[in-house]
Amino acid sequence: MSVTLLDFEKPLEELHDQLEKARQIAEKGKVNVDDVIKDLESKIERTRKDLYSNLSPWQRVQLSRHPDRPYTMDYIQAITGGDFVELFGDRQVKDDKAMIGGFGSVQGKSVMFVGQQKGNNTKMRQYRNFGMPNPEGYRKALRLFKLAEKFNKPIVTLIDTRGLSRIRSGGKRSGRSDCEKPV
């Protein structure tokens, strides 16, 4: 398992390397290293708690932008246990792949999920427009909110954005200005 570590997480790197070597030795089966593995795992956990309990504001920002962090679909799958039906389209122009939404089941109750999906690799990020919704995505979200309201279902929104992107030349034509007006 490859672990991406940030600069302030470097103390964990050596411990992860030692743990990996101990597991390789255990696989060969000639030496019993179970105690060493348990000690290293607990030391990694203690070091991780120490590191994360004393983060600077910039380190918190770095952590929120971690390349291995979970994205919207990861959260939805974890919350619903895979019981999620995605709905598509804004019913005016087209479907925006950056905005996902649909019904999922949480403890036997139906819930509407709406959120931005960035993608976890370059191909998926391009497909999802790097998580930047177009006007179609905002209309899709509004349509799903109204659908949840119609059926009296709770709504869970998952927002993962850098902020409002600049308006591209086609924004006015596709209705971006209508989507960005305060309600």
Backbone hydrogen bonds in HBPLUS format (Angstrom, degrees):
<---DONOR---> <-ACCEPTOR-->    atom                        ^
c    i                          cat <-CA-CA->   ^        H-A-AA   ^      H-
h    n   atom  resd res      DA  || num        DHA   H-A  angle D-A-AA Bond
n    s   type  num  typ     dist DA aas  dist angle  dist       angle   num
A0009-GLU N   A0006-LEU O   2.91 MM   3  5.16 147.4  2.02 109.1 119.8     1
A0010-LYS N   A0007-ASP O   3.27 MM   3  5.64 164.1  2.30 116.1 116.8     2
A0012-LEU N   A0009-GLU O   2.89 MM   3  5.66 151.7  1.97 123.8 131.9     3
A0013-GLU N   A0010-LYS O   2.90 MM   3  5.11 140.7  2.06 107.0 118.6     4
A0016-HIS N   A0012-LEU O   2.86 MM   4  6.12 157.7  1.91 156.6 162.9     5
A0017-ASP N   A0013-GLU O   2.96 MM   4  6.24 155.2  2.02 148.8 155.8     6
A0018-GLN N   A0014-GLU O   2.94 MM   4  6.22 160.9  1.97 151.0 155.6     7
A0019-LEU N   A0015-LEU O   2.92 MM   4  6.13 156.7  1.97 147.7 154.4     8
A0020-GLU N   A0016-HIS O   2.94 MM   4  6.14 158.0  1.99 147.9 153.6     9
A0021-LYS N   A0017-ASP O   3.00 MM   4  6.29 158.9  2.05 150.5 155.9    10
A0022-ALA N   A0018-GLN O   2.93 MM   4  6.17 157.1  1.98 148.6 155.0    11
A0023-ARG N   A0019-LEU O   2.95 MM   4  6.20 153.0  2.02 148.5 155.8    12
A0024-GLN N   A0020-GLU O   3.00 MM   4  6.28 148.9  2.10 144.6 153.1    13
A0025-ILE N   A0021-LYS O   3.00 MM   4  6.30 154.3  2.07 147.5 154.3    14
A0026-ALA N   A0022-ALA O   2.95 MM   4  6.20 153.6  2.03 144.2 151.7    15
A0027-GLU N   A0023-ARG O   2.98 MM   4  6.22 144.9  2.10 142.3 151.0    16
A0028-LYS N   A0024-GLN O   3.28 MM   4  6.61 146.3  2.40 142.2 149.7    17
A0029-GLY N   A0026-ALA O   3.11 MM   3  5.11 134.4  2.32  95.3 108.1    18
A0037-ILE N   A0033-VAL O   2.95 MM   4  6.22 160.3  1.99 155.9 161.3    19
A0038-LYS N   A0034-ASP O   2.97 MM   4  6.23 161.8  2.01 150.4 155.0    20
A0039-ASP N   A0035-ASP O   2.92 MM   4  6.12 158.5  1.96 147.2 153.4    21
A0040-LEU N   A0036-VAL O   2.88 MM   4  6.10 161.2  1.92 151.3 156.3    22
A0041-GLU N   A0037-ILE O   2.91 MM   4  6.09 159.9  1.95 150.5 156.2    23
A0042-SER N   A0038-LYS O   3.00 MM   4  6.20 159.3  2.04 147.9 153.1    24
A0043-LYS N   A0039-ASP O   2.86 MM   4  6.06 151.8  1.94 145.7 154.5    25
A0044-ILE N   A0040-LEU O   2.83 MM   4  6.04 154.4  1.89 149.9 156.4    26
A0045-GLU N   A0041-GLU O   3.03 MM   4  6.27 156.1  2.09 142.6 149.1    27
A0046-ARG N   A0042-SER O   2.92 MM   4  6.18 159.5  1.96 148.5 153.7    28
A0047-THR N   A0043-LYS O   2.91 MM   4  6.04 164.8  1.93 148.9 153.5    29
A0048-ARG N   A0044-ILE O   2.86 MM   4  5.98 157.7  1.91 147.6 154.2    30
A0049-LYS N   A0045-GLU O   2.98 MM   4  6.20 158.7  2.03 147.4 152.7    31
A0050-ASP N   A0046-ARG O   2.94 MM   4  6.22 159.7  1.99 150.5 156.1    32
A0051-LEU N   A0047-THR O   2.87 MM   4  6.08 163.1  1.90 152.3 157.0    33
A0052-TYR N   A0048-ARG O   2.96 MM   4  6.09 173.8  1.96 155.7 157.3    34
A0053-SER N   A0049-LYS O   3.03 MM   4  5.95 132.6  2.26 140.7 151.1    35
A0054-ASN N   A0051-LEU O   3.38 MM   3  5.78 158.1  2.43 108.1 114.1    36
A0060-ARG N   A0056-SER O   3.02 MM   4  6.35 147.5  2.13 151.7 161.0    37
A0061-VAL N   A0057-PRO O   3.12 MM   4  6.49 149.1  2.22 143.5 151.4    38
A0062-GLN N   A0058-TRP O   2.92 MM   4  6.26 161.2  1.95 150.7 155.7    39
A0063-LEU N   A0059-GLN O   2.91 MM   4  6.09 155.4  1.97 143.7 150.3    40
A0064-SER N   A0060-ARG O   2.96 MM   4  6.21 151.0  2.05 143.6 151.2    41
A0065-ARG N   A0061-VAL O   3.13 MM   4  6.41 129.6  2.40 141.8 155.0    42
A0065-ARG N   A0062-GLN O   3.11 MM   3  5.15 137.4  2.30  96.6 108.8    43
A0066-HIS N   A0063-LEU O   3.15 MM   3  4.94 162.8  2.18 107.2 107.7    44
A0069-ARG N   A0066-HIS O   3.19 MM   3  5.38 167.5  2.21 114.9 116.1    45
A0074-ASP N   A0071-TYR O   2.92 MM   3  5.28 122.2  2.26 109.4 125.0    46
A0075-TYR N   A0071-TYR O   3.07 MM   4  6.45 155.1  2.14 156.0 163.8    47
A0076-ILE N   A0072-THR O   2.91 MM   4  6.22 164.7  1.93 157.9 162.4    48
A0077-GLN N   A0073-MET O   2.90 MM   4  5.97 165.6  1.92 146.5 150.6    49
A0078-ALA N   A0074-ASP O   3.01 MM   4  6.17 153.9  2.07 143.0 150.4    50
A0079-ILE N   A0075-TYR O   2.85 MM   4  6.04 159.2  1.90 154.5 160.1    51
A0080-THR N   A0076-ILE O   2.88 MM   4  5.93 167.0  1.89 155.3 158.9    52
A0081-GLY N   A0077-GLN O   2.85 MM   4  5.33 125.8  2.14 132.6 143.4    53
A0083-ASP N   A0080-THR O   3.28 MM   3  5.21 165.7  2.31 102.9 106.8    54
A0105-SER N   A0083-ASP O   3.05 MM  22  5.77 146.8  2.17 158.7 166.8    55
A0085-VAL N   A0103-PHE O   2.76 MM  18  5.39 167.8  1.78 165.4 169.2    56
A0103-PHE N   A0085-VAL O   3.09 MM  18  5.39 124.1  2.42 155.0 150.7    57
A0087-LEU N   A0101-GLY O   2.75 MM  14  5.86 171.0  1.76 151.7 153.3    58
A0099-MET N   A0096-ASP O   3.27 MM   3  5.78 153.6  2.34 112.0 118.6    59
A0117-GLN N   A0098-ALA O   2.83 MM  19  5.26 158.2  1.88 142.8 149.2    60
A0100-ILE N   A0115-GLY O   2.76 MM  15  5.46 168.0  1.78 170.8 173.3    61
A0115-GLY N   A0100-ILE O   2.87 MM  15  5.46 160.9  1.90 159.4 160.7    62
A0102-GLY N   A0113-PHE O   2.88 MM  11  5.46 145.8  1.99 149.3 158.0    63
A0113-PHE N   A0102-GLY O   2.80 MM  11  5.46 171.5  1.81 166.3 167.6    64
A0104-GLY N   A0111-VAL O   2.82 MM   7  5.34 157.8  1.87 156.0 163.7    65
A0111-VAL N   A0104-GLY O   2.78 MM   7  5.34 159.6  1.82 161.4 166.7    66
A0106-VAL N   A0109-LYS O   2.81 MM   3  5.23 163.9  1.83 154.9 156.3    67
A0109-LYS N   A0106-VAL O   2.99 MM   3  5.23 164.7  2.01 113.9 118.4    68
A0112-MET N   A0154-PRO O   2.90 MM  42  6.17 170.3  1.91 170.2 167.0    69
A0156-VAL N   A0112-MET O   2.78 MM  44  6.17 159.0  1.82 164.3 171.5    70
A0114-VAL N   A0156-VAL O   2.95 MM  42  6.35 155.2  2.02 161.2 164.7    71
A0158-LEU N   A0114-VAL O   2.88 MM  44  6.32 151.2  1.97 146.9 155.4    72
A0116-GLN N   A0158-LEU O   3.23 MM  42  6.69 144.4  2.37 163.6 172.3    73
A0125-ARG N   A0121-ASN O   2.83 MM   4  6.02 153.7  1.90 156.7 165.6    74
A0126-GLN N   A0122-THR O   2.99 MM   4  6.20 157.3  2.05 150.6 155.4    75
A0127-TYR N   A0123-LYS O   3.03 MM   4  6.27 160.2  2.07 145.1 151.0    76
A0128-ARG N   A0124-MET O   2.85 MM   4  6.00 148.3  1.95 144.9 153.2    77
A0130-PHE N   A0125-ARG O   2.65 MM   5  4.62 167.2  1.67 152.5 151.1    78
A0129-ASN N   A0126-GLN O   3.11 MM   3  4.93 163.1  2.14 104.3 107.6    79
A0131-GLY N   A0128-ARG O   3.04 MM   3  5.66 151.9  2.12 116.8 124.0    80
A0132-MET N   A0129-ASN O   2.98 MM   3  5.65 163.9  2.01 122.3 127.3    81
A0137-GLY N   A0134-ASN O   2.87 MM   3  5.28 130.9  2.11 110.7 123.6    82
A0138-TYR N   A0134-ASN O   3.32 MM   4  6.81 151.6  2.41 151.1 158.9    83
A0139-ARG N   A0135-PRO O   2.95 MM   4  6.23 161.6  1.98 154.2 159.3    84
A0140-LYS N   A0136-GLU O   2.83 MM   4  5.99 148.2  1.93 139.6 149.2    85
A0141-ALA N   A0137-GLY O   2.92 MM   4  6.16 159.3  1.96 146.7 151.5    86
A0142-LEU N   A0138-TYR O   2.97 MM   4  6.22 161.5  2.01 147.3 152.3    87
A0143-ARG N   A0139-ARG O   2.84 MM   4  6.05 156.7  1.90 147.6 154.3    88
A0144-LEU N   A0140-LYS O   2.92 MM   4  6.21 155.7  1.98 150.9 157.4    89
A0145-PHE N   A0141-ALA O   2.87 MM   4  6.14 152.8  1.94 150.2 158.3    90
A0146-LYS N   A0142-LEU O   2.97 MM   4  6.22 160.7  2.01 150.5 155.1    91
A0147-LEU N   A0143-ARG O   2.93 MM   4  6.16 148.6  2.03 141.9 151.3    92
A0148-ALA N   A0144-LEU O   2.93 MM   4  6.15 157.7  1.98 147.9 153.0    93
A0149-GLU N   A0145-PHE O   2.94 MM   4  6.20 153.8  2.01 145.6 153.4    94
A0150-LYS N   A0146-LYS O   2.86 MM   4  6.06 154.4  1.93 146.0 152.8    95
A0151-PHE N   A0147-LEU O   3.19 MM   4  6.47 150.8  2.28 145.5 151.6    96
A0153-LYS N   A0148-ALA O   2.82 MM   5  4.92 169.9  1.83 142.9 146.4    97
A0152-ASN N   A0149-GLU O   3.10 MM   3  4.79 158.9  2.15  98.9 104.9    98
A0171-GLY N   A0168-ARG O   2.93 MM   3  5.30 163.7  1.95 118.9 123.4    99
A0174-SER N   A0170-GLY O   3.03 MM   4  6.23 154.2  2.10 153.4 159.9   100
A0176-ARG N   A0171-GLY O   2.67 MM   5  4.84 158.8  1.72 157.9 152.6   101
A0175-GLY N   A0172-LYS O   3.23 MM   3  5.14 153.7  2.30  98.4 106.3   102
A0178-ASP N   A0175-GLY O   3.14 MM   3  5.35 127.7  2.42 101.4 114.4   103
A0179-CYS N   A0175-GLY O   3.32 MM   4  6.66 142.9  2.47 143.8 153.8   104
A0179-CYS N   A0176-ARG O   2.95 MM   3  5.12 125.3  2.26 100.5 115.2   105
A0180-GLU N   A0176-ARG O   3.11 MM   4  6.36 136.1  2.31 150.5 162.7   106
